[in-house]
Each structure stands twice: as C-alpha cells, then as structure tokens.
Amino acid sequence: MAFNPDELHKIKSYSRDQHVSVIYEYIVGNKSQEKVSALTGIEEWTVSSIIRAYNFNQNKTGSFRSGTDRGKYRGTERELVSKFVNLHYPGNVEARTTFADFIAKHKKQVAKPPAAPPRQTYVQRPVQQSPVQRSKPPVPKPAPAPRPVVYQPTASELYNKAIGLWNARNHNRDMVDGFRQAAELGHEDAPYYLAVYYRDRGHYGAENLQAAQGWFAKALDRGCRQAKLEYGDFYYELALNAKALKLYNTVVPSYEKAAKAGHSGAQNNLGVLYANGEGVTRNDQLAVYWFDLAAKNGNRFGMSNLAYRWMNGSGVQQNDVQALYWFEKAAGLGDEDAKKQCADIAFKLGRRLGKSTDEQDRKQAFDYCQKALLYGNQEALFYLAHSYANGLGVNQSYRQAAEYYEKAAQRGSAAAQNNLAVLYANGHGVTQDHGQALYWYEQAANNGSKVAMRNMGYCYKEGRGCPKNAYGAVHWFEKAAELGDEEARSQCAEGAYWIAEQFYKSRDVQEKGKAFEYFAKALKHGHDKSLLNLAVCCEYGHGVEQSYAKAIEYYQQALSKGIDKAYEWLADAYYQYGKEYDEEESYDEAIAMFEKAAEMDHEDAMIALAQCYFEGKGVNMDDHAAAEWYVKAAEVWSARTSAEEHYMEAAEKCFNHYEIERGLAWYERAADLGAGKAMVALGNYYFGEEDYNDDPEYETAIEWYLRALEQGDDDGEYHLYRCYIKLGEQAWENRNIEQAIAMYKEARKYGYGDSTKESLHRCYCHLARAAVDAEDYRLAAEHYEQAEEHDRLGEEEDAYIEKIGDHFYDSEDYYGAWNWYKKSGNLARQTGRAQNAIGLSYIRKNGKQPDFVQAFYWCKQAAEQGFSPAQYNVGGFYLNGDGVQRDFTNAVYWYEQAAKNRHKNSLHNLAFLYMSGMGVPQDLDQAEELLTAAYLQGFDNRTYRFTCKPLSPLRSLLARTASVKPSPLESMRTLYALKYPNEDGQRLLKFADFLVKERQCFELIYEIGLSYETGYSPLLGVRVESDMAKAFVYYKEAVDKAGDVRAIGKLGHCYRHGKGIGQSDERAIEAYKRGETLKDPESLNALGECYFTGQGVGQDYSKTFEYCSYAAEQGHAEAQYNVGFCYENGYGVERNERAALEWYVKSAEQGFALAEQQVAVCYELGIGVEPSPEKAREWLAKAGAKSSNASL
C-alpha cells in the first residue's frame, strides 16, 4: 500500500526517537506490526504509516521478511537505524531509499566489503559446503563461487503471482509490476487488471484515468473476455471517478460508451448531463432519449427522471398520464419521491377529469382519485366522498360519502367538513343530528369555508343545533359575505339592520352608539334604508365622531334612492353644516331646500334664509333682506323668537367679527322696536366696553343709558354711574380735580353708597396703581395710605401691594415689605407671601444666576405657613428637581396641600401626576376631576378643552388591558399634549429621553432615533430637525440596551451608507447578519441588496433572491419589489415574468411607488400579462408623485 501524503502531519507528531524504535523493532528485531505497536505504545495504524513512510511495505514482501533473508539485519546497531531515520525523516528527501541500499552504502564507506551480487526475486542458488575448520596448517582461500544463473519468469507466472496478490487485496507495487511485466510479455488478461487498478485510483489524478483507458484498450485488443463482459461497468465507474474531478472530456465519452453498451446507470447519468448542460450543450431531447433507454432497462432513477420530463414538458410534450406511468414504475422499485409524485399527479388527473360531463371521464376520475389515495394523497378523500354523494363515476352512496367526508374532515378539509355537516343536517347516510351538523359547520367555517359560514348563520338565525342568536347569525353571515357569498350578504344586511334598530331604541348612550356599527354593516351588505340611519348617527355623533359632512353624504345617497324624510333632513343638515364649516357649496343647496320649507311657514328655514342673507352664504350679503326674513319668522304663529331678538343676535355677530358700523345699525333697528337691551348695548359701545371702541364717547353713552332707563332697564343706573365715574377719571387724568369731584357727585345720585368716600378711595387707589405701574413705589405707598383713610384696601389691590412689598424687599427693608404684604390679609398668610416672595426673588432678581437652593428654602418656609402659591412652587421644585432631589411623592403632597385651597395651577399639575402615575397610582377619573376644578378656578381654557381628548385614549387603553397600565409611550404623548399643547417636537423628544433614563422605557429609544433620522416620528407624532449622528447613537442604544430588532436594520443602513458614522461595509454586513438571525425583514432585504451589488460580500444573485424572498414573505414591500425584479430579469432564479408581476402587485398594494410604476409598465408592455393600457394608466395614477430610492 502506497504512502498517503495526507498522513504526514500525523506521522510527524511523533518524535524521531519513536520513529527509530518502530523501524528498529520492525527491521532489526524482525517483529510484526502488532508486536511493534505493543512494544512502543504507538497505535497500529500509525506504526503502519511510519513503516510505509520509510519505503517499507506492510505486506511483508521486502526481502528482509521473505524467509531467505530472515534476520539478515539482526545485530545492526541502533545508532545506524537512527542515522537512517534522521536522513530519511518524512519530508526531508523526495527519493525513497531502501534500508538494504542504505546498509550497503554504509558498509562501502566503512569496511568497503566486496560488492554483493544483485538481488533478484527468483534466483536458483547452489548449495554451498561449509569449510572445514582446521587449526593447522592454515586453510587456503576457497575458490570464488560460480555466478548464479538468473531465472526469467514467464508471463503466466508473473500474472499468477500478481493475481494472487490481487485476490489477497495486497494491491502493492509488486502486484502492479507483476501485471505490467506480464502485460509486456503479451498476457491477454493482465492489461485488464492494470486498467481496473488505475481506474479505481482515478480520484488521485487524471494520469491514472488515462492509464486505465490505455490498459483497458489493450485488454480489448487482446480479446480479454473479462474486459468484454465488464465493458459497460468499466466505463461507468471510470466516468464516475472522472466526474468527481470534473474531467468532462473523459466523463461524457465514458458514459456514452457505457450507455451504448446498455448500462442503465450510464444511460441515466448521461441524460442528467444533457438535462443540466454539464460537460455538454444542454439538450432536453437527448436527455429524454437517454432517460427513456435507462427506464426501459429497469433503472428506477431513469424512470423517475423520465417521469419528471413528461410532467414538466421538458424535451417532450407535457403528458401527466405518461408521467404517472413512469412514476409508478419507479415507485414499484422503492422510489419514495416517485410515490409522492404518483399521489399528486393521480389526484391532479382525477380533479381534471372530474370536471367533465362525460360519464367515462368521471369513472376515470374516480379511479385516479382512488389511486391518489392509495399513494397517500389525503385530498383525494374529499373527491371520493363527493363522487359517492353525487353518483359521479360511481353508484351514489351517502353512507360511503359520509365515511370519506369524515376522514377528510378529520384531516382539516373545510369543504369536507361542510358537506359532512350537510349530511348530518339532512340525515343522509347518517342519523340526523343538528348538533353534529353545527359542530362540523363551525370547523369548516374556522377553516375558511364561506358556504359553512353561511350555514352557521342560518343555524344561529333559525336555532338549529343551538339557541337563536341574531348576533351570531350576523357574525357568520358577514364573514361569508366578505368572501363573496351573495346570499349571506343579503341575510347579513337584514340581521344587522334589525340589531341596529334595537340598539338605537335604547336610552343608554353606549348602546345607542353601537347602532352605527350595525347600520354600517347593513349598508355594506346592501340595505339602503340604513343610509338615513347612518346619516342621523353622524349628525348627532351616535357611535361615531359627529360630522355634518359625513351626514350629508349619507343623506344625499338616501335622497338619490328615494328614501322618505331624506329631503327635509338633508336641508337641515346642509344648514347645520354650512353654519359650522362655512362652505358656500353646501349653502347653495341648503338655500333651495330652505326656501321650499319657508313656503310652508317653517320658522327655522326662514331664520336660516335670514342668516344666509346676513352672512352672504349662497347669496349677496343683504342686511335689509335678512331683516325681512327675521320679521317673517317672528310673525309665524309658533314663533319662538321676536324680531328684535334676531336683530340683537345679528348685532352681536357683527361685533364678534369687528364689523362695528354694521353691528351698530342692527342695534339701532332693535332699539327702534323698543329693545332696552339694544339701547344698553349701544351705550356700552360708546362707553368703550370690550375694546370695540378705542375712543369712548361717554356723553353719547349717557344718552343711550338714559333711554334704556326710561324703558325700565334695571341696569341703567349702574351704567350711568360708570359713565360719570369715567368722566371723573378723565377729569382726574386731565388734572381737573374739581371736574372729577363734580362727576363723582353725579355718580352718587344713582345710589352707589357714599360717593365721595368711595370715589376718593377709588381715585387714590387709581393713583396708587398708576404709581406702581410707573415704578414710583414710594408715591404709591402714600396714595394707598390716603385711600385707607376713606376705606380699607380691597383684594383687587393685592397684586399692586405685593409689588410695593417687593420694592421694600429690594431695598432690603424686609420689615417694611412684611408690613405691606400683610395689608392684603391676615398676618400668617402674608408672612407666607413675604417668604414666598423672598424665595422667588432668588430665581427672578436682576438677571443673576438663579439660586434654586435658597429659593426652595424660603418657598418651603412660606408653604409651611399654609400659603398656597408657595406650596405650588415647592411642588414644582420637587417635580423638576430644582434646588432639591427630584421626588414625585413630595411633589404630589405639596400640590395636594395647595389644591385644598383650590389653587388652579396646583390642581392642573396634580392632575398631570395622576394621569402619568408618577408619585401616585394612576387614576384618570381623579385626573379629570382635578382638571375640571382647575378650569372652574380660571385655568387656561385650552387645558380644559384637552381633558376629553387626551384622557379618552388612556381610558380606552385601560379598558382594553384591564388592570394593566398604559405603555409609557402612550402616556407620554397624552400627558405631554395636555401639559404642552403648543410645544414643538424637540421638547417632546427631551421628555421621551427622560422616560428612557428615569423610567427605563427602552421601547422609546428606537422612536427617538427614527425621529432624528426622518425628521418625523409617526408614533411620537412630532417633527424635529434631522440629525443622523444622533439617530445613529439612539439606534445603537436601542440594539444594545433594548435588543430592539427594528433598530438592527437601521444600524446596518447607517454603516452601509455612512450616515451618522464612518462608512463600513464590514460592520453593515455584521449588523444585517445579526438581523438575519432574528428574521428581521429589513436586514434580510438589505443583505439581498448587498449580494446584488457585491457591497461588503461577494456578488451572488442566488443569495440576493434567497434573502429578498425571506423578507418578502414577511410582507416587506421593498423586498417584494426586489423579488419581482429578480424574476423579471432572471437574477438568482429562472426568469418568470408572471411571477415577477405577482410580486410587483404585492409590493404596489402596500403603496411602494416603484412597484406601482413597474406594474403600470408590465400592463403597458404585456410583461407577464396581456397588455392593458387602461390598467397601466390606473396603476400610474396610483403611483402619482411618489418616489423611492429602493431598487436592485
């Protein structure tokens, strides 16, 4: 056995001393390999390898093991063996030297003995006589021995010895030399064995295959019987070895020779080469030819391959019958795949013939289905059952049908489950049992059978197998209708309308709201009367957000279908809609409707027409015409409002829109009709009330107030008093003190207390306020002291008094500040105010750096005095962590203390904490109550408007998740919208970052990164300035901290395109691979694109198709487009335009712009579909102005 170089590393793992021990014991000690292994402790396989490495043969054919030379090297020194090993250590020299040659050379160098005769394999040696030992006289030297006669063996002897080694499986050099010498001497069989020897070693190199062919040709030339018998097998095996080395110039001719000799394996393999184009030009016809020969020669692989050709129509015209024939042949020989194909094709043939109306075809269909079932196709159960139930190709038998249906049903066939239920319902082939029927209907329905869904609906409607249940009936009818069942659609419409009516009759608001859902279902499935009901729901907000626009749409549809009351209600809806949204187009139709109603003395219509003329909606603005319609409306016998009241309302609208002159005219019309309120309104205008008149005319105002007083207006005296006070103030402002006193005396006539005392008090207070506004606090203090001589200072002066106190504080007169603070209330409260003012001064004073620690100290002192604003401030310090460690619990405590005194800001912030669950258990009811209280205390109107909207989603979330708190993200968006309704997205992101760091809301990290990447986050609902560097940081944190799969693909994109970080293909691929293990579609698609372009990986279109397919199957729109692109252009997959179009459509249905454009191109050019310019334009219109950067 030759030495295998692959063993070299194993042999060299042992030391040279161990090598010496092995060689010494084997050659010098003349021991077997087993004994050498036992002595040296080296495994026998390694002993054998070492011996062969030094050119010794383990078959013991060397002369030192052949008998005559046994023990020849006994006595050789170990050092000499060591020298041999060191010289010929494996890998040191290429040429092999025998130990005998080494010893001979050594002896020549040392003792230089006479040369030994050459070693021959077959030598006849004469018997030599031992010399007689004599002591005396000296023995003369013997004469030299005669030269031996060399015997030359015959070809047969050489062959016989070689064949002995062959049969003993000692395929060594002696055997090969023996066969070669015999062949050279003309032996006819020796070349055959040499050919087989080299053929079996063909995997070592092409030279062995060439030698095998040469020797086999000689064997054939010499008439070798064995070569002729094994001609096919020889070339078949030769081809297999050549194919392993991809030597197709040897493979193809060898297979052809074997195939032509009738070798079925070669015929099949040659067919495979032609089918795949390996080593030959692809030729489907030749492939079929050789598969056919192999199959007819009994080769099961040839049978199976031929069957696939018939099945796919490759090289032959497609024929399932022929395919089934050959698959059955292969299956009979144990081919498991062929059995599966038999099952599928037989079932396919059965289904195809089963559609025929010819009875013979139906019989064949039944036979094929039986055959399919025999081979394991369980789908055939249903078609066998269907055949028995309907007598198709077999005698009708409900019992047999029931048996097959039940078997198919138990295997999950929805159609079988439904049909089995029908048999139970009708008692065909089984005992009638509605309960069993309902059970199987439900199984089928759950498996997607629309017929079963409809039947379930009837069961619930009619109470078959279950109690009657209108909701259940509608549920199942609707599911069937959604799958296209028209009968179920009609039933669903009727049932849904009936349920909706029951809900709408309820007085419970929530139940009434459910009516919309069922009216909508009824309309969806064809119940036109529901249009009117849906319109009413939209108009009044029952079960849906109130919307006149939606109501008008429904009313219009109802009117077009002639539904009663639609005309009148549509007119009213237009009126309401126009009034709210000011849409001229709606008013045009509304006017026409209102005019018809006005002809029948409809008061509201007349008022509406007056308002149209008043506002110029649908007509030219005409106050005269509006006034006429108002008068007509007031003259109706059932009128609810007088003309002057309409005039007053019109005047107020004008003033609200700052149409002052027009408004005055409407007030004068009302005044002319004797409306005292109109006179007061005119007086108020000239008085300068509500900022409508920047230049008050108090004398004119007095005239209108006097007229109102004559009409019995209760507030006339008060209004006159105000005018005289204003005139007095004007006199005061003009430094005309006497005139001021005179006006105050006139004011006194109208009964408002001691006018002198009060007016002077007010006058001084006014002067004091002016002084405060002028920052002359000393003068202000004097005026307030003068005012106190006439009356105590009222609460309305507190703000000004506090500023005076602040002035004394700024002047470091803390005692003076305390005296002024306490003027507005009791000592304890004002002490708190003073302390609070001191505390706030550390934040606000002189633009210096705020000192929150001192501010917190003084405000807390004030808070402990019970001063509500200070308690509010302390709560804020704890909430924001200003001057003290952030503590939500303490924030809640101090807000609650201030809230007890109805402090509006504290009520609001406490509501914020109750909504967020920070420092207190989350309680939305308490939050809403607090917000309402804040509003009632005068908190900004905007906040109260937000109470319903933000709380509604939180309430809905709590209702869905029972006791589970809403996610931090939902809470964050809701609470932040409430607290900062007009803030920008940057502040919201900071708040999100706070939730991540403080409350471990790691799910927000990805959303923050997305916001910075795109400039907008749909989930957070904010817009910010794009910043890819920040986006990268947050994406990386989302992966590292939260393990967010969504961020892995984004991180890869950053590395791949160098966005926010240095470009790195290696890191991008690393990220995408990580996403691949988590089946992230974004990462899978990106990997596919990288393999397409060769970015970071070797270009490989097959992997492009593989990765994009994985992502596309998960619904990734861009990946679906890429798969379509691969199919269209044949990248990594066989070109298939129809499949390309299917994937383009899937992507386009998700709104992917490139896919929409490509679908349009396919329909325009007829790629994968018949050309259709209409559909092309339709898809192009959908694409619109969209754009996408994604494509392969």
Helices and strands as residue ranges (DSSP letters): G 5-7, H 8-11, H 16-23, I 24-28, H 33-40, H 44-53, G 63-65, H 78-87, H 99-110, E 123-124, E 149-150, H 155-167, H 173-184, H 190-200, G 202-204, H 206-221, H 225-229, H 231-244, H 248-260, H 264-276, H 284-296, H 300-312, H 320-332, H 336-354, H 359-374, H 380-390, H 398-410, H 414-426, H 434-446, H 450-462, H 470-482, H 486-505, H 509-524, H 530-540, H 548-560, H 566-581, H 584-598, H 603-615, H 623-635, H 643-656, H 660-672, H 676-687, G 689-691, H 698-710, H 716-733, H 737-748, H 755-773, H 777-788, G 795-797, H 798-810, H 814-821, G 822-824, H 827-844, G 845-847, H 852-864, H 868-880, H 888-899, H 904-916, H 924-936, H 941-945, H 948-961, H 968-979, H 985-999, H 1004-1014, E 1016-1017, E 1022-1023, H 1028-1037, I 1038-1042, H 1045-1057, H 1065-1077, H 1081-1093, H 1101-1113, H 1117-1129, H 1137-1148, H 1153-1165, H 1173-1183
